[in-house]
């Protein structure tokens, strides 16, 4: 499911589209746990940056300001941070900071305090996204594919 989400985001980014509201609530689940991204109502086409999206990510998926103005955060960075939160939700079966008020989540993110990643598969991807380390979703896809391949190797008979 995480790989499908990353591949879908890679696909739309390759077509110069920013979703602008990436979260699991905008993912549709199909047979065999296949996932597709939906709800493009707030999306933007790259090159039309003067149009600001009318939507923001939910607080658990929103890139902290880190000294920037609200609309000064890079659209791609916002989207990749939200992807990290979506992968967290897929792997943990819970929202980051589930059950905590939105204002408190924003305060924690503002001080770089993120949910624990202990015991969560692919925690390195999530952490790197929350720290704005990946420039594109393609690196996330690559790391997820390598993780899945390593798990397949564990299941192979000797």
N, C-alpha and C positions, 0 to 999 in steps of 0.2 A: 504494500500500500504506500509506503514511504517512497519507494522507487517510482511507482506510477505518478505520484504527486510531483516529484522532482522532474520526471520526464515531461509531464504535462506543462509545467512551468517553463522548462527549457524550450519546449515547442512554441509556446506563446511569446517568449522573449525573442526567439529567433525571427519571429514575425513582427518585431518591434512593438509589442503590446505589453503594457504593465497592467496586471490584474487590479492592483490597488486595494484589495480586501481579501488577501490570502489567509484562509483559516480552514479548519476542518468543517466548519459550518457551510462552506462553499465547495465541499468535495462530495461527489455522488458515488455511492458504493454500488457495484454491480456484482454479478455472479463471479465466483472464484476470487472474491476480495479485490476485484479490479476497481480502480479509482479514476474518476475523471473530474476535472475542474469545471465549475459552473459559476453562474452569476457574474456576468461581465458588465453589469449595469454601471459600475463606477470605474471601469477600466479607462486607460489612456493609451493613445498611440504616441510612441516616441517622436519627438520633434514638435509636439504641440504642448510643450511644457508650460506655456503661459496659462493653460487651463488647469486649474488645480482640481484634484478629485473631490467630489462631494462627500466622500466617505473616508473614514479612517479605520484602521485596524482596531479590533477589540484590544483592550489594554494588555492582555496576556500575549498578544502578537505584535505589539507596537514597538518599533525601534525607539530606544531612548534618545532624547535630544542631544546629549553629550556635547553641550555648549553651542548647539545649532538652534536656529529658529525652527518652529514647527514645520513650516513648509521648506526649510533649508536642508532637511534631511534628504539624501539621495533616494529617488524613487526605487531604483534597483536595490539599494541597501535596505530600504523598508521592506521590500518584497522578500528578500533573502532572509532577513531577520524573522519575518512571519513564517517563512518556510521552516526555519529551525523550530519554531514553536509548534507548527503543524506536525513535524516529525516527532517532536516530544510527545504530543498528544496521541499520535498513532502508536508509539512505542510504549508509553506509560498508561494508555487508556484513561488519561485524565488531562485536563487543561493545566498549563503551567500555573501554579498557585491556585488551583481550583478551590472554591469556597471562600476566597479572600476578596474583600471589596476592591473595586477598580482603583480607587484613590491609593490604597495601600500597595497594590501591584505597581502603579506608576512610581510611587516613592521608592520602592525596592529597586526597580529597574534603574531609576535615576542615580542610585548609589552603587550600581553594578552588582546588585544582589539578585542572583537568579536562582531558580529552583535547583535542588540537588539533582545531579545526574547519576548518582550512584545506582548501579544495577540496571541502567537503561542501555540497551544495545545502541550502537552508533552514537554514543554520547559525545564523541569527538566532533562529529558533524554538527550536532546541536550547539555545543559550546563555541565552535568556530563561527557559526552563524550569529550567535548572540554577541560575539566579540567582533563582528564585522571582518572576519579574516578571509572569507572567500569572495572573489570579485564577481563570480558568475555561478549560476546554478549547475553548469556543466561539471564543475569540480565536485559538487555534491553528488551528482549522478554517478560520476566515476568512483567515488568512495563507496557509495551504496552498492554499486555493482560488484566491487571487490569484496565487500562484506558478505553479500549474498553468495558469491562464488566460494568464499572461505567456509561458509556454513554448509554448502553443498558438498564440499570436500570432506567435511566431518561426517556426513551421512553416507559417504561412499564406502562400500565394503573393501577391506584390505586385500 
